[in-house]
Amino acid sequence: MKKNKLAMGYYPLVFLILIFFLFFGNSTLAQGIYIYSNASPEAIEYLQEAVEKMEEALDTYQGANYPGRKLWTEAIDLAQQAIDIEPDFIEAHYYLALMYQHTNWYYREAEQWNKYLSLIERTDLTSPQVKQNLAHAHYRLGYNSYQNGDFEQGLIYFLNSVKEYPDSIESNYWAARVFYEADDLENSLYYWKRVLILDPGYPRAQYFHDKVEASLKYGKEAYNWYEQGYNEYEKKNYGRAIDSYKEAIKLNSKFTDAYYWLGRVYFDTGDYQQAIRYYGQVLNLEPGNARADYWLKESQRRTAGKK
């Protein structure tokens, strides 16, 4: 697919492609690549070869991708040649950014997504595919900003991604994460709910949703201490678990779950008097708590048995 083909009867193919553009409003599908911008047939063919090479690289290297590998070098070079022919070739910039993404070339990736966005802003393209591509570009820029510690800029990108394509699970997920880290729990909960609506089984989404919901109820710092206490309890580090639960209670004197698990730690270590004390605290706050009532009675029974 080099220029010498034009001197060997390539013009009929060019004519057919141009006719295709006329009939389909310049929104074409070339073996899976949607072309919305005005680009020459030669640039389009370079991009087609680049994408095919990218797909071959993904199949060949199976996740062990970096830009110096032969197929990736060829794919990136072909995409760059398409851009050299048509500097404003929007789709070529998009796929080149994807290539940098797959090869973890983060600086080049961010640079390329920004070029892609600047080109899109000059157009009035509004198709669903364009919006999904835009959303992905914003998402990747957001992720790169987040990884570099710029949470504020990352959040802007994630929210722009959601604006372009509300069903982007990844962008909703990361918006929820950043809002949580910024202590904006209400917005964090909103976006966790969005993730669960889009995919109820999305990894750890339900965990984070419940964590934020509990943080709103008890306080973020108190819940973090409570969660640390539970983790220590699971490891049988009972002394650390007790200290963590007590810190949670200091921060929120109505934290029923912290009282409950504090009682459980004391029960498991044989200190039934303390278990009775903390299960009693649970029942003072929640008189109908059946679990606390059961363990309170069991603690009392064992205390009586020691006499």
N, C-alpha and C positions, 0 to 999 in steps of 0.2 A: 504494500500500500504506500508506495513512495511516488514522488512527482512524475517519474518516468511512465507511470501507468496512464497518466493523462495523455501522453503521446502515443498510447497503444490502444486507442478506442475506448478510453475511460469516459469520454463526454456523454455517451448515451446513458450511463449509470447516473451521472450527475443530473441529467435532465429528468430522469425518472424520480430521483429524490426530490428535486425541486417541485415536480408535479405533486408528489406526495405531500409536501409542505402546503401547497395551495389547497388541496382537498381537506386536509386535517387541521387547518388553522395553525400551522407551525407547532402543534403539540403532537410529537411523534413518539412511537415506541420502537426503538431499534434494538431488537433482541433483549428487551428488559430495561433499556435506558429511555427514560422520558426526556425528550428535548423540547423545552419551551422557548428558549431564546433563539435569536437569529444567529446561526453559525453556518459556516461553509461545510459542504459535504466532506471535504478533506479533513477538517478539524473533527467532525463527527466520527469519521472512520478511525482516526487516531484514538479518540476517546473510547470507541467501541473496543478496539484492540487492548487499550489500557485496562478496561473493566474486565475483559475476558482474562487478561493476565493476572489481575487482582484475584479473581475467583479461583484461578489455577493455583495461585500462591496460598490462598486460604485452605484449599483442599490438600495441597502438598505438605505444607509445614505444620498444619494441625495445631495452631496456637503458638508455635515457636517462631514468632515473626519479629524480624527487625529489618530496617531499611537496607542493610548491606547484602541481604540474601538476593540471589540472582533474579528470581522471578519478581520480587518487590522492586528491585532496581529497574528492571525493564518496565514494570507497570507505571512506576512514578515517572520515568523518562517519557513514556508514551503520552501520559496525561499532560506533562509539561509541554510536550511538542504541540498538543492540541491548543494549549493556552498561548503558546508562541505564535501560532497561526491566528488565533482569535483571542486577544487579551481579555475581552469581556464575555467570554464563553462561560456562562454561569454554571452549567452542569459540569464542565471540566474542573472548575474550582471546587465544586461540591465533592466530586469523586476523588480529587487529589487530597482534599482534607480527610476523606474517609481512609485513604491509603496511609496517611500519616497517623491517623487514629489507630489503625490496625497494627502498625509497626511501632507504636508507642513513641513516636517522634513528637513530643508534646509541644515544643516551641513552634515547630513548623505547622503542626496541626492548628494551633490557636491562630497563628498568622493567616493560615489559609481560610479558616472559618470567618475571620474578620473580613477578608477580601470578598468571600462569597456573600456575606451580609451586606456589604457596601454596594455590591452589584445588584442584589435583589431590591434594595431600597430605591433604586432608580427606575424600577419597573412597576407595572400594575398587575403583576401576576397574582392570582388569588385561588388557583385550583387546589383541591384537597392534597394532592401530592406535593405541591410547592409548600403548602403550610406545614406538612409533616417534615419536609426537608429543613424548613426554617426552624421548626421546633427542635429538631435534632442538632442543628448548628448552635442554637442558644444553649441547649442542654450541655453540649460538649464544652462550650466556652465556660459555662457555669461550673462544670465539674473541674476543669483545669484551674479556674480561679479558686475554687474551694480547696483543691489539693495544694495550692500555693499559699493558703492561709488567708486569702481575701474573701471572707465569708459574705461581706456586704455586697461586693460585686457579683459573687457567685449567686446570691439570692436574686439579684436583679435579672440575671440571665435565666435562672430557673423559672421565674415568674413570667418572663417574656416567652419562654418556651411553652408554658401552660396557656398563655394568652393565644398563641398561634395554633396550638393543638391541645385542647383541654384533656384529651384522653392519653396524653403521654404519661405513662406510669412512672418512668424514671424521673421525670421532672417534678411530678407531684411528690414523689418519694423524697427527693433531695430538698425540695422546698420545705417539706415537713421537718426534715433533719435540721436544716439551718435555722428555721424558726425556733425549734426546741433549744438549740445551742445559744440562740439569742434571748432565751427566756420568754419568748412570745408564745406561751403555751396554747392560747386559744387558736391562733392561726396554725400552729403546729397540728393541733387536733383536727382542725378543718381539713388539712391536706392529707393527714393519715386516713381520715374517713374517705376522702376521694380515692386514695390508693386502694382501699378495701372494696369500694364500689366497683372500681375498674377490674380488680383481680383479688377476690377474697383470699386466695391462697398465696399471695405474693410473699416471698421469704421475709420473715421477721416483721412484716407490717402489722400484724395483730399484736405482737409483743410491744412494739413501739406505741401503737395506739393506746393500749392498756396502760403503759407506763406514763404517757402524757396525761391520760384521763386521771390516773391516780395522783400524779403530780399536781394537777389542778385542784384535786380534792384535799390533799394533805400538805402541799408545798413541795417544790422541786427538790430542795436540799434534804428535807425530811425523808422524802421517798427514796432518794439516793442512798441515805444511810440505811433505810429499811432494806433496800435491795442488797446492799453490801452485807447486811446481817444475814439475810437468807442465803447468800452465796457462801458465807463462812459456816453457817449451820450445815449446809449440804456437804461441806468438806470436813465436818465434825470439829471445826475450830470453835468450840463452844464459848471460850472466853472472849474471843473477838466478836462472835455473834452477839453476845450479851452487850458488849460495849457499843456496838453499832445500833442495836435496837434501842438502847437507852438514849443515844444521841438523837435518834428519830423522835423519841418521845419528848425530849427536851425542846425540840423545835416545834412539835405539835402534840399538845397534851391530850388530844382527842383521836390519836392515831390508833384505832382499834386493832388493826392487823399487827402493828408493832407490839402492842401489849400481848396479843394472842401468841405470837411466835416467841416472845420473851418467856411467856409461861411455858411454852413447849420446850424451850432449851432447858429451863430449870427442871421440868418434869423428866426429860431424858437424862439429866445428870443426877437425878435422885433428890433434888432439893424441892420436896413437895410443898413445903411451907411457902416458898417464894412462888412456886407455880400457882398455888391457891390465891396468893396475893394478886398476881397479874391476870389470871383468868377472872377473878372478881372485878378487876378494873374493866375488862372487856364487857362484862355483864352490866356494870354500872352505865356504860355508854350505850350498849345494845342489849337490853334485857332479854330479847328473844333469840340471842345467838346460841343455836343448838350445839355447835361444836365446842364453844367455850364452856357451856353448861356440862357437857359430857366429861370434858377433861378436868373441870373443877371437881366434879363428883368423884372421878377416878383418883385425883390427887388426894381428896379428903379420905377416900377409902384406904389408900396406901398409907397415909399418915396415921390413921386409926390402927392399921395393922402393925405399925411399928411399936405401938404402946404396949 
